[in-house]
Amino acid sequence: MDRAHRCLLRSETATVAGLRWHARVGADTAPSGAPPIVLVHGLGVSSQYFEPTTERLAPHFPTYAPDLPGFGRSERPRPAFGISGLAEALVGWMDAHELPTVVLLGNSVGCQIVVEVAFRHPTRVSRLVLTGPTGDPTRSLGSALLRLLVDIPRESVRMVAVEAVDYLRAGPRRLVATARSMAADPFAAKLPLIHQPTLVMRGDRDPIAPQHWVEQVVRALPDARLEVVPGATHVVNYSAPDVLVAATRAFLAEGRPVRKPATSGG
C-alpha cells in the first residue's frame, strides 16, 4: 500500500487515573460514523510496532494505539499491572477519550487483554480482532519463551530492533511480572462467554500461536472465524499489515449484530 493510502499519526500524551499515557492516534481523516478501533500491543512492546497497521487503518476508522502502563512511552506503575489491571486501565483510558464502544484489535498478549475487557465490560466492545493470540493453558512460561526465541529470527530485522528497544525500556522485572500474569490468566475459560463477533488471525510461520491452538480458540468462541496469512509471522500487524487491514475492513463491513448470551428459562 503506498503512502497515499496511509494516514500520518500524531503522538498524544494524556494523564488518566494519575498515570501518564502515550498513544499514536490517527482519528482525524476517517469517515463520519466509522467505528473507532483501539489497537492493543503484546508483552513488553509498545504502539510503535503497530504503526504499519495503524497508518493503514486510520483513513477508514478513528484509530488509537496506546502504550499500556509500564510500556513504551507511558508511565510505569508500581507494582506492574497484570492482565486484569491492564484491561481495567485500558477501559479508563477509553473513558478519558470518550470512546463508549470500540473495536478492539490485539496482538499476542494483547489478545488476552482485549478478551478480558470484553469479558468484564461487554457493552464497551462491538467486535474483536485477535492476531496471534497467546493464552494456551497447556503451555508453560518456559515453553512460551522457547517459542518466542524461535519466532525472533523469522521477524524482520526492523521489527526485532523495535522490540529490543521496547524490552529494554520496560525492564526485566516488569516483563517477568507481566509474563507470569499472562501464564496464570484463564484465557481459554473466558472464550465461551465472549459473544462479540471475532476475527482470529495468525501467520502460517507463527510458532507462538500454532494452528491447533488458534483453531481451539475459534471453536471456543460463540461467533468467530479464522484467517491464516501465508508467509506471515507472529507479529502480523508488522509482517503483513495490508492483509490484516483488508481482512479487518471486510470483517467490520459485515455489520453483523452481537449475539446475546442464551438465558435459561425458569
C-alpha positions as CSV (number, residue, x, y, z in Angstrom):
1,M,0.0,0.0,0.0
2,D,1.5,3.4,-1.0
3,R,1.7,6.4,1.2
4,A,-1.4,7.9,-0.4
5,H,-3.4,5.2,1.3
6,R,-1.9,5.8,4.7
7,C,-2.5,8.4,7.4
8,L,0.2,10.2,9.3
9,L,-0.2,9.6,13.0
10,R,0.0,12.1,15.8
11,S,1.7,11.4,19.1
12,E,-0.6,12.1,22.1
13,T,0.0,12.3,25.8
14,A,-2.7,12.2,28.4
15,T,-3.0,11.6,32.2
16,V,-5.5,9.0,33.2
17,A,-6.1,8.0,36.8
18,G,-2.8,9.6,37.8
19,L,-0.8,7.8,35.1
20,R,0.7,9.4,32.0
21,W,-0.2,7.6,28.8
22,H,1.3,7.9,25.4
23,A,-0.6,6.9,22.3
24,R,-0.3,7.0,18.5
25,V,-3.5,8.3,17.0
26,G,-5.0,8.6,13.6
27,A,-8.5,9.8,14.2
28,D,-9.0,12.9,12.0
29,T,-9.4,11.6,8.5
30,A,-11.8,8.7,9.0
31,P,-15.3,8.9,7.5
32,S,-18.1,10.1,9.8
33,G,-19.7,7.3,11.7
34,A,-16.9,4.8,11.3
35,P,-16.4,2.7,14.4
36,P,-13.3,3.6,16.4
37,I,-10.6,0.9,16.7
38,V,-8.2,0.6,19.6
39,L,-5.0,-1.5,19.0
40,V,-3.5,-3.3,22.0
41,H,0.1,-4.4,21.9
42,G,1.7,-7.5,23.3
43,L,4.2,-8.3,26.1
44,G,7.0,-5.8,26.6
45,V,6.4,-3.9,23.3
46,S,4.5,-0.7,22.5
47,S,2.3,1.0,20.0
48,Q,5.4,1.6,17.8
49,Y,5.2,-1.9,16.3
50,F,1.6,-1.2,15.3
51,E,2.5,1.7,13.2
52,P,2.3,-0.1,9.8
53,T,-1.3,-1.2,10.7
54,T,-2.4,2.0,12.4
55,E,-1.3,4.1,9.4
56,R,-3.4,1.9,7.1
57,L,-6.5,1.7,9.3
58,A,-6.6,5.4,10.0
59,P,-8.0,6.6,6.6
60,H,-11.0,4.3,7.3
61,F,-11.6,4.3,11.1
62,P,-10.7,6.5,14.0
63,T,-7.6,4.6,15.2
64,Y,-5.9,4.6,18.5
65,A,-2.8,2.7,19.6
66,P,-1.9,3.4,23.2
67,D,1.2,2.4,25.1
68,L,-0.2,0.4,28.0
69,P,1.0,1.5,31.5
70,G,4.5,0.3,32.1
71,F,5.4,0.0,28.4
72,G,6.6,2.2,25.6
73,R,6.5,5.9,26.5
74,S,3.7,5.5,29.1
75,E,4.4,5.9,32.8
76,R,5.5,2.8,34.8
77,P,3.2,1.9,37.7
78,R,4.5,0.0,40.7
79,P,3.8,-2.8,41.1
80,A,3.4,-3.8,37.4
81,F,-0.2,-4.4,36.3
82,G,-1.2,-7.9,35.4
83,I,-3.8,-8.8,32.7
84,S,-6.8,-7.7,34.6
85,G,-5.1,-4.5,35.7
86,L,-4.1,-3.6,32.2
87,A,-7.6,-4.3,31.0
88,E,-9.2,-2.0,33.6
89,A,-6.6,0.7,32.9
90,L,-7.5,0.5,29.2
91,V,-11.2,0.9,29.9
92,G,-10.3,4.0,32.0
93,W,-8.2,5.3,29.0
94,M,-11.3,4.7,26.8
95,D,-13.4,6.7,29.2
96,A,-11.0,9.6,29.2
97,H,-11.1,9.6,25.4
98,E,-14.9,9.4,25.3
99,L,-14.9,6.1,23.5
100,P,-18.0,4.3,24.8
101,T,-17.9,1.4,22.4
102,V,-14.9,0.3,20.3
103,V,-13.5,-2.4,18.1
104,L,-10.5,-4.0,19.9
105,L,-7.6,-5.4,17.9
106,G,-5.0,-7.2,19.9
107,N,-1.7,-9.0,19.1
108,S,-0.2,-11.7,21.2
109,V,-0.7,-11.0,24.9
110,G,-2.8,-8.0,23.7
111,C,-5.4,-10.6,22.7
112,Q,-5.6,-11.7,26.4
113,I,-6.1,-8.1,27.4
114,V,-8.9,-7.3,24.9
115,V,-10.7,-10.5,25.8
116,E,-10.5,-9.5,29.4
117,V,-12.1,-6.2,28.5
118,A,-14.8,-7.9,26.5
119,F,-15.4,-10.3,29.4
120,R,-15.6,-7.6,32.1
121,H,-17.3,-4.8,30.0
122,P,-19.2,-6.5,27.2
123,T,-21.1,-3.3,26.2
124,R,-17.8,-1.5,25.6
125,V,-16.7,-3.8,22.8
126,S,-18.6,-4.2,19.5
127,R,-16.1,-6.5,17.7
128,L,-12.8,-8.2,18.4
129,V,-9.8,-8.9,16.1
130,L,-7.3,-11.4,17.7
131,T,-3.9,-11.8,15.9
132,G,-1.5,-14.4,17.1
133,P,-3.4,-15.0,20.4
134,T,-1.5,-16.3,23.4
135,G,-3.1,-18.0,26.4
136,D,-2.8,-21.7,25.6
137,P,-3.3,-23.3,29.1
138,T,-1.3,-26.4,28.1
139,R,1.9,-24.3,27.7
140,S,4.3,-23.3,30.5
141,L,6.0,-20.0,30.8
142,G,9.3,-21.7,29.8
143,S,7.8,-23.2,26.6
144,A,6.4,-19.8,25.7
145,L,9.8,-18.3,26.0
146,L,11.3,-21.0,23.7
147,R,8.6,-20.3,21.1
148,L,9.5,-16.6,21.3
149,L,13.1,-17.5,20.6
150,V,12.0,-19.5,17.6
151,D,10.0,-16.6,16.3
152,I,12.6,-13.8,16.6
153,P,14.7,-14.9,13.6
154,R,11.6,-15.1,11.5
155,E,10.6,-11.5,12.1
156,S,12.2,-8.7,10.1
157,V,15.4,-7.0,11.3
158,R,13.5,-3.7,11.8
159,M,10.8,-5.4,13.8
160,V,13.4,-7.1,16.1
161,A,15.1,-3.7,16.6
162,V,11.7,-2.1,17.6
163,E,11.1,-5.0,20.1
164,A,14.6,-4.8,21.5
165,V,14.3,-1.1,22.4
166,D,10.9,-1.6,23.9
167,Y,12.1,-4.6,26.0
168,L,15.0,-2.6,27.4
169,R,12.7,0.3,28.2
170,A,10.2,-2.0,30.1
171,G,13.0,-3.7,32.0
172,P,13.3,-7.4,33.1
173,R,11.2,-7.2,36.3
174,R,8.2,-5.8,34.5
175,L,8.5,-8.3,31.7
176,V,8.6,-11.2,34.1
177,A,5.7,-9.9,36.2
178,T,3.5,-9.4,33.2
179,A,4.5,-12.8,31.7
180,R,3.6,-14.5,34.9
181,S,0.2,-12.9,34.8
182,M,-0.2,-13.9,31.2
183,A,0.6,-17.6,32.1
184,A,-1.9,-17.5,35.0
185,D,-4.7,-15.9,33.0
186,P,-7.7,-18.3,32.5
187,F,-8.0,-17.1,28.9
188,A,-9.5,-20.3,27.4
189,A,-12.2,-20.4,30.1
190,K,-13.4,-16.9,29.2
191,L,-13.8,-17.6,25.4
192,P,-17.2,-19.3,25.5
193,L,-18.5,-16.2,27.3
194,I,-17.3,-13.7,24.6
195,H,-20.3,-13.0,22.3
196,Q,-18.9,-10.3,20.2
197,P,-18.2,-11.3,16.6
198,T,-14.5,-12.1,16.4
199,L,-11.9,-12.4,13.7
200,V,-8.9,-14.6,14.6
201,M,-5.8,-14.3,12.5
202,R,-2.3,-16.0,12.5
203,G,0.6,-16.0,10.2
204,D,1.4,-19.5,9.0
205,R,5.0,-19.0,10.2
206,D,4.0,-18.2,13.7
207,P,5.4,-20.6,16.3
208,I,3.9,-18.7,19.3
209,A,0.3,-19.2,18.2
210,P,0.3,-22.6,16.4
211,Q,-2.5,-23.7,14.2
212,H,-4.0,-26.2,16.6
213,W,-4.2,-23.6,19.3
214,V,-5.9,-20.9,17.2
215,E,-8.4,-23.5,15.9
216,Q,-9.2,-24.2,19.5
217,V,-9.7,-20.5,20.2
218,V,-12.1,-20.3,17.3
219,R,-14.1,-23.3,18.3
220,A,-14.5,-22.0,21.9
221,L,-15.8,-18.6,20.8
222,P,-19.5,-18.4,20.1
223,D,-19.1,-16.3,16.9
224,A,-15.6,-16.5,15.4
225,R,-13.7,-17.3,12.2
226,L,-10.1,-17.9,11.4
227,E,-7.9,-16.5,8.7
228,V,-4.3,-17.7,8.2
229,V,-1.9,-15.4,6.4
230,P,0.6,-17.2,4.2
231,G,4.2,-16.2,4.9
232,A,3.4,-14.0,7.9
233,T,4.9,-14.3,11.3
234,H,3.6,-13.9,14.9
235,V,3.5,-10.1,14.5
236,V,1.0,-10.0,11.6
237,N,0.5,-6.3,12.2
238,Y,4.1,-5.7,11.2
239,S,4.8,-8.5,8.7
240,A,1.5,-8.4,6.8
241,P,-0.3,-5.1,7.6
242,D,-2.0,-4.8,4.3
243,V,-3.6,-8.3,4.7
244,L,-4.6,-7.6,8.3
245,V,-6.2,-4.2,7.4
246,A,-8.1,-5.7,4.4
247,A,-9.4,-8.6,6.5
248,T,-10.4,-6.2,9.3
249,R,-12.2,-3.8,6.9
250,A,-14.1,-6.7,5.3
251,F,-15.0,-8.1,8.7
252,L,-16.3,-4.8,10.0
253,A,-18.2,-4.1,6.8
254,E,-20.5,-7.1,7.5
255,G,-22.1,-5.2,10.4
256,R,-23.5,-8.4,12.0
257,P,-25.2,-7.8,15.4
258,V,-23.6,-9.1,18.6
259,R,-25.1,-12.4,19.7
260,K,-26.7,-12.2,23.1
261,P,-25.9,-14.9,25.7
262,A,-28.6,-17.5,26.0
263,T,-30.7,-17.3,29.1
264,S,-32.2,-20.2,30.9
265,G,-35.9,-20.5,31.4
266,G,-37.4,-20.6,34.8
